[in-house]
Amino acid sequence: MSEWTDILFWVTVFHFSCVLVWELLGHYAFFRIAHLRSSEMPPPKQWPSVAIIFAAKDEEREIETAVRSMLQVEYPNLQYTAVNDRSTDRTGEILNKLAIEDPRLKVVHVEALPDGWLGKNNALQHAAAATGTDYLLFTDADVSFDVDCVKRAVGYVEHYQVDHLAMFPKVPMPSLILNAFVIFFFKTFVVYYRAWRVANRKSSAFLGIGAFNLVRNSVFQEVGGFERIRMEVVDDLLLGKLIKTSGFHQHVLVAREDLSVPWYGSVREMVVGLDKNTFAGVNYNPFILMAMIGSVTYAFLWPFVGVFLFAGRLQFMLGAICGLLVLSSAWMAIRMRLNPLAALLIPAIIGLFNFTIARAGIIFYVRGGIKWRDTLYTKEQLKNGRL
């Protein structure tokens, strides 16, 4: 028994070392990713034209407020392209009314979904095809922009000759447990995708963020636009991959002061909202999904359970891992201007995260695919249409 405990102890020491490296990488990434406000550049001699592009489907309750807010953006050469994606409510009517009030807004109506396309990807492709500006800014209708956000972003890409700029927004959450999810998700995301290496032309690291993907139109056309990723659920991320792997210059910034997007209003909304993304993130592979659940459970959840099951130096090491995870998350919360008390809920959010991705995998097979914007896309369609 003593020999077995010794083995577990040294395994736990190695476990601690791995978690320490992971957490340090998360903070290193946060430190290395520049902020838009601190990277502001002098204005270019001539402002290039920009189109803000977004799609909406059956969003009559919120679309007018959201678009009016977006129209407040100040930029000398700006237009908007909104896509009414097969809406059955008054979304299209509201967009048409707003377009009459503000001639910068162009509305594209999509009446039918062609075979082999996801609805949103098809809508954005239609919008891009109807737009001839120098830059395309793909975003969502519920994103709030600071009035000078586009000026700052374009000044940055023009100065550094960037072909694609992705930016992390502020993600306000209404509860402590959802803030814990933001902390855990952000750290995991930036480490997994090596966000600090995205700007390195020699690195294969890539990124794309749905709230803000600013792309040179010529580059978008050269890589084939959304045609190449027409069945990709995580279209924002895969657009970034397509651009980076095609040899173009890509940067990522933090823009908490300039962008804000409400993510989820409740735990239930979060669990349901991640249905379509989580299984796509593991290439619809159940074995990778199970490996992910197992590794996340062992790395981040097991220490909070094991610390109550052992005594002595093994308990001490497990406690050290728990302390590391909580303190690191609290520090990250402070840096993200969130309540550091959310760090105490990290064990709960990890368990909830595992439940969410397991549920997404099960629902995928029960439904036979993914349901998104009232359309069911079969697993055969999704797997055959991957980049």
C-alpha angles and dihedrals in degrees: 000000000000091000090051091050090050090053091049090049094055091043087054091049088055089046090054091050092052093048090048091054091047093051093045090051089053092054092041090054091049090050095046098047106088124226120240094229092052092046097052112146133198113275117267119252089252125019111234118225118265132192120201106213128194139155129221132190123186094339101134093136096060109014098090095051092045095049094044088054091050092050089063091074110118117221128137097229107031137138135170131224116195122186120210097207108204093304118181095195132058096290094110093046092052092048091050090052091051091048090056090052095047117031091198088074117085118188123208117194118208111196102176138024115234120223116272096027135105111228098241094044091050091048094051091046090054090050094049091049089055093050128080102180126129092246134031118208110197113198142141127266093242096056116114116215130201107237092248097040096105092046091053093046095048091045088054097048092044092050095048095033092236118175097198128022121189120186134197112229131207109268109204113201127192099220142041095243092053089050087054088054091052091052094048094042095048094050092046093046098050093045096045093049094037091231093183090063098050093097092052107101091205093054124088090216113123138174143186128182123199095216093059127012110156111187134175106248092225090055092047090053093045094054091048098254118236091335088086093050100031094136098038112119092197090054095158093056095042092049086058091049092049092052096045096045089050088063101256128139116262132182135180127206139179112242106174092143093049106037133043130175128176106229111182130354097202143009090258091052090050094051092048093041093057092055095097099041109043100061091042087055090065094045092255088289113145092199093055088046092054091045090052093050091048095048094045090048094050097041101043111012106035095067091060089054099037094052088072095047102056139048137207124022093345090057089047092055093047089049089050090056091049091049092048092052094047096044093045091050091048090052091048090049091054091049090049090047093244130132106279090211085076086076089073089065095055093106091052093048092049090054090047091048091054090048091050097052092043089050091049091054093048093047090049090061095039092052093036091235143354126312112212128165090352093305124111115218111195123229090245091055092047096046094045094049099055124126 
